[in-house]
């Protein structure tokens, strides 16, 4: 379906966070998705994925994850310098700040007239995969998609150690994990740690591993794998459709 785009500003402890919001053009109510970028923030590859998801019948809200440090509207270039800049911003942001951002964004989705009551999920890539998992610790989140999530197994997320791994048993919604088997940032031993913790905790989850590298869904890099991306995307949509049925509720003002 066709989509429309807008921008929303949320102030969190005097720091302005921009949400890039995409939603179906047809008035109504749809499931809401908190959509997390990788360390490069909201550049073209991430926004194309977010736009695509909205077209399946979701209200998608993508925050600038480094608003505490970077000026509003900053897109970090995916080159050697940008990698240093993004990793530096990630390491200087407190875990509590990431958590505050998640709470604010989920609250915005929860109170939006365009979002169906009780229909919230999260999606994220790389550091955003970790953030999507961590945001899903909030019991209002029914489904979480974490694509090659970095740092869950090691506790590496921000300035201080993240306790996400130890808290996986708190997840009350469904979880979809997507990995590439050639990913140096989430190697086999890291995946095993995450999966064994999920199994021990009895967490409802599904894991997909593709013959691909890290960030294989970014369409602007040498690690991009179109075939794996298409397969993963079909799984993502099916997973979200099952956990957050995209039944449009017609708006009384339509």
N, C-alpha and C positions, 0 to 999 in steps of 0.2 A: 504494500500500500504506500501511497505518497506520504511524505513526512514534512514537518515544519521545524524550524530551528529557532532557538532564542537563547539569550544569556541571562543568568541570574547571579546576583551577588549576595553572598552570605558573610556576615561579619562574625568572626570567632576570636574572642579575646583581642579585639582591636586589629585583627588581620583580615583583610578582605579576600575571600576565596571565590573565584569565579566558577560557576557551574555552566558547562555547555550542555544545553538541554535539547534533545531531539524527541519528537513524538509524532504519532500519526496525525495527518491533517484532518481526518474525519472526527468531528467532536464526539466525545464519549469518555469512558474510563477504561484504562488499560493497566496491566501490571507495571510496576515501577522497578527500574534497574539502576543501582549505583554502579557505575562503570569506571574502572580504574585504568589509567595509562601505565606505561613503563616509565623509565627515568627521564624520557625526553618530553614528557607532558603531552599536550594536546596538539600534536602535529598531524599531518595529512593521513598517515597510515592508521593511526588510532581513531581519528574522526571518521574515516571511511568505514571502519568496523562498527563504530557506534551508530552511524547512520544506517548501516545495513541492519543492525539488530532492531532499531526503531521501526524499520519497515515491516518487520514481522509482527508488529502490534504491541510495542512496548514503549513506555515513557523512559527514556534513557538519560541519566544525569551524570556527566563526567566532570569531576573536579580537577582543578589544578593542584596537584599534590604537594608542590613546593611553594605555595603562596606565602608561607612564613618567611621565606628567604628571597624569592624571585619576584620581580615586578609582575603585576597582573598582565596577562596576555603573553607571557614568555613561552616561546617554543624553543626547546633546546635541540640543536642540530645533531643528528646521529653520526657524528664523526669522532675522531680521537679526542679532540678538545671537549666536545659535547659529552662524551662518555665520562671524562674526568669531572666535568661540571655537574652532571646529573648524579653521579655517585657521591660527590662531595655534598650536594644538597641533601641527598638521602641520609647520609651519615650525620648530618648536623641537625636533622629534624628529630625532635623527641617522639618517642612512641606515644606518649600521652597526647601530643599534638595530632598525630595521625588518628588516634581514637576520637578526639574531639571533632575532627573533620568528618569522620564517619557518622557520628551521632547527629551532627548538624545536617548532613546531606540526607540521611535516612529520615530525619524528622521533616525535612522539606518535602521529600517524596510522599511521606505518610499523610501530610496535610494538603497535598496538591489536589485540586478538583479533578485533574486529569488522571489520577491514579486510583485504581480500584481498591477499596478498603481491604487491608490485610494481605495484599499481593505484592510483596517486596522480595527482590533478589539482588545478588551482587555478581559482577563479572570483572575479571582483571587479568593483566598480563605482566609477567616478570615481577618486579616489586609490587605492581598492581595486583598480581595474583595472590601475593601474601596479604596485601591490604584487603582484598575481597574476602579472603578466608577469615581474617581477623574481624572485619565488619560483620561477618555472619555469626559471630559469637553473640550478637544481639538477637534475642529470641524472636524478634519480629521478622527476621529474614528467613524465608522459606526455602530458598535455593541459592547455591553459590557455585560459580564456575571459576576455577583457578587455573589459568594457563601458564605453564612452566613457572610456578611460583617460587621465587628465590627467598632464601633465608628462613623458611619455616623450620627446616631440620636443624639449623645452626643457631637460631635466635637472632640472626642479623637482619635488622630492619632500619633502625635509626641510630640516634646517638647512644641510646642505652639498649640493653638486651630485651628482645621481645619474648614473652612467655607463650606465644601462640601454640607451639607444639604441646606444651603441658596442658593447654586449655582445650585441645581438640575435642575432648569428651563433652564439652559444654555445647557443642553444636547441636541444635535441635532441628535444623533444616537438612535438606539433602545437599550433598557435596559432589561435584564433578571435578576431578583433577586430570589435567592434560599435560603430558610430558613429551619431550623428545629424547630418544635414547642416546643421542650424542651431545647432550647438554652438559657443558663443563660446570655450570653454576648449580645444577641440581643433578649430581652424578647418581649412579645406581645405588650407592650406599646411602645417599641422602633420601632418595625415593623410598628405600627400604625402611628407613627410620620413620618417615611420615606414615607409610602404609601400615607398619606394625603397630604404631600408636593408635591409628584409626581403628584397626581391628580389635586391639585390646580394649579400647574405649567403647566399642559397639556402635561407632558412628556410621550412619547411613551414607555410603559413598560409592562412587564408581570411578575407576581409574582407566585412562586410555594412554597408551605409550606408542608414539609413532617413530618410524625411522627418520628422525629429523634432529636438527640442532636447536639451540636456544633461539627464542624470538622468531620461530619459523613462520609465524603468521604476519610479520611485518612485510609489506610488499615493496619496500624500498631498500632492502639490504641483501647482502650476498647469501644470507642464511634462509632467505625466503623459499618456502616449498609450497607451490600452488596446490599440488595434489593433496598433501597432508593438510593444508589449510581447508580445502573444500571438505575433506572427510571430517575434520574436527568441527567445522562450522555446522555441518549437518547434525552432528552429535549434540552440539551446544543448543541448537534450536529445539531439537527433540526433547532434550533434558528440561529446558525451561518451559516448553509447552506442557510437559507432564507435571512439573512442580508448580508452575504458575500459568494455568490455562488462560490463553490470551483472548478470552471472550469479551468482546466489546459491549459495554453497557451504554446505551444511547443516552446522550446528554439531554436533559429536559429543555436546554436552550438551543438545541441543534435544529 
